[in-house]
Amino acid sequence: MVKYILNKQVIFLPGEKQLLSIKDGTRFTILKSSAHCLELLLERQGKPVSHSGLMVSGWGEGAQRTVSNSAYYQSFVYLRNALKKLGCPDNILLNIHGKGVRPNAYNAGEKH
């Protein structure tokens, strides 16, 4: 089973769509789309992933025609809020203007 450790505080289990606090065991189930996007971001650590690349990863081919921008952004709001509640800093995922999103190099995850 693949897992990631984020900011030495949160375990991300992509197959289970789970975020788990290392400190106190608090667990959040995230949306399938959010789990796919987060996994892609962590796999490409340090490299921005475009808006369209994240939409395809999270919602599948044709997502740009069927998924609204507000649904896309809302999934990231929920993901960031869950990560923050589990102890990760606000800037764990960075928006890079004109390029996409990438994990913050100082707070990024490790694959296990």
C-alpha positions in Angstrom: 0.0 0.0 0.0 1.3 3.4 -1.0 1.4 6.1 1.6 2.8 9.6 1.9 4.0 11.5 4.9 3.1 15.2 4.6 5.0 17.8 6.7 6.0 15.0 9.1 2.5 15.4 10.6 0.0 13.7 8.2 -0.2 10.3 6.6 -2.0 10.3 3.2 -3.4 7.0 2.0 -4.4 7.6 -1.6 -6.1 4.2 -2.1 -8.3 4.8 0.9 -8.8 8.6 0.3 -7.7 9.2 3.9 -5.7 11.8 5.7 -4.5 10.7 9.2 -2.9 12.8 11.9 0.3 11.3 13.1 0.0 13.2 16.4 -3.5 12.3 17.5 -5.0 9.9 15.0 -7.6 12.3 13.7 -8.8 11.0 10.3 -10.4 12.8 7.4 -11.9 11.1 4.3 -11.4 13.3 1.3 -13.1 13.3 -2.1 -11.9 10.9 -4.7 -11.0 13.8 -7.0 -9.0 15.5 -4.2 -7.2 12.2 -3.5 -6.2 11.8 -7.2 -5.1 15.4 -7.4 -3.0 15.3 -4.2 -1.4 12.0 -5.3 -0.4 13.6 -8.6 1.0 16.6 -6.9 3.1 14.5 -4.6 4.3 12.3 -7.4 5.5 15.3 -9.3 6.9 17.0 -6.2 8.5 20.3 -6.9 7.0 20.6 -10.4 3.8 22.6 -10.9 0.9 20.6 -12.3 -1.4 22.6 -14.6 -5.1 23.3 -13.8 -6.1 21.1 -16.8 -3.7 18.3 -15.7 -5.2 18.3 -12.2 -8.8 18.3 -13.6 -8.0 15.3 -15.8 -6.3 13.5 -12.8 -9.2 14.3 -10.4 -12.2 13.9 -12.7 -11.0 12.1 -15.8 -10.7 12.8 -19.5 -13.2 15.5 -20.6 -13.3 17.0 -17.2 -12.7 20.5 -18.6 -16.0 20.2 -20.4 -18.0 18.6 -17.6 -16.5 20.0 -14.3 -17.0 23.6 -13.3 -14.1 25.8 -12.2 -16.0 26.3 -8.9 -16.2 22.5 -8.3 -12.4 22.3 -9.0 -11.5 25.2 -6.6 -13.9 24.0 -4.0 -12.3 20.5 -3.9 -8.9 22.3 -3.2 -10.5 24.4 -0.5 -11.8 21.3 1.3 -8.4 19.6 0.8 -6.4 22.5 2.2 -8.8 22.9 5.2 -8.5 19.2 6.0 -4.7 19.4 5.8 -4.7 22.5 8.0 -6.9 20.9 10.7 -4.4 18.0 10.8 -1.5 20.4 11.5 -0.1 21.2 8.0 0.7 24.9 7.2 -1.6 27.0 5.0 1.1 27.0 2.3 1.6 23.2 1.9 0.1 23.6 -1.6 1.2 26.6 -3.6 -0.6 28.2 -6.6 2.0 29.2 -9.1 0.5 32.0 -11.3 0.2 30.8 -14.9 1.7 27.4 -14.2 -0.5 25.5 -11.8 -0.2 24.0 -8.3 2.8 22.4 -6.6 3.6 21.2 -3.1 5.7 23.6 -1.0 9.2 22.2 -1.1 9.7 22.9 2.6 6.5 21.1 3.7 6.2 18.4 1.0 5.5 14.8 1.4 7.6 11.6 1.3 6.5 8.4 -0.4 6.6 5.2 1.7 
